[in-house]
Amino acid sequence: MRYSSTVQIAAIERSVVRAGFSEPYHKVTFDLVSDGIPASQLVIWVHPAFPDDDLVRVAHTFAWSRLVALTEAASSNIFAAKQIQALCDRVQPADFAAQ
């Protein structure tokens, strides 16, 4: 079972102190919005040496690479689409359908 998803910029904070680093970074927070499941966020830190005009594009590139890595990691040992549907039909969690 798959849901349509989008990735949207939730916030851009410039020159933020980043724990463990001596200089400030730009913090770009993305909302991961997907129909049928609660939204999540992904924080991307961008070094200020990158051109300011490319901040959003750099953040999207870093987000993409992390999401690809997460997809690969999460896809091991998963149910097939028909198995997911059968499982959901059997379990029928009321609070999941309400979201």
URBELPE-V762977 format. One record per backbone hydrogen bond with DSSP energy under -1.0 kcal/mol. NH is the residue of the N-H (numbers start at 1). CO is the residue of the C=O. E is the energy in kcal/mol with one decimal. If there is no record, write none. Layout:
BEGIN
nh: {NH;NH}
co: {CO;CO}
e: {E;E}
END
This chain:
BEGIN
nh: {6;8;10;11;13;16;21;25;26;27;28;29;30;31;32;33;35;37;40;42;44;46;50;54;55;58;59;60;61;62;63;64;65;66;67;68;69;70;71;72;73;74;75;84;85;86;87;88;89;90;91;92;97;98}
co: {33;31;29;29;27;25;18;16;46;13;44;11;42;8;40;6;4;34;32;30;28;26;47;51;52;54;55;56;57;58;59;60;61;62;63;64;65;66;67;68;69;70;71;80;81;82;83;84;85;86;87;88;93;94}
e: {-2.8;-2.4;-3.3;-1.6;-3.0;-3.6;-2.2;-2.6;-2.7;-3.3;-3.0;-2.7;-3.0;-3.4;-3.6;-2.5;-2.1;-1.4;-1.8;-2.2;-3.0;-3.0;-1.7;-1.6;-1.3;-3.0;-2.5;-2.6;-2.2;-2.5;-2.7;-2.8;-2.1;-1.9;-2.8;-2.5;-1.9;-2.5;-2.5;-2.4;-2.3;-2.8;-1.4;-2.3;-2.2;-2.3;-2.4;-2.8;-2.6;-1.8;-2.5;-2.9;-1.6;-1.2}
END
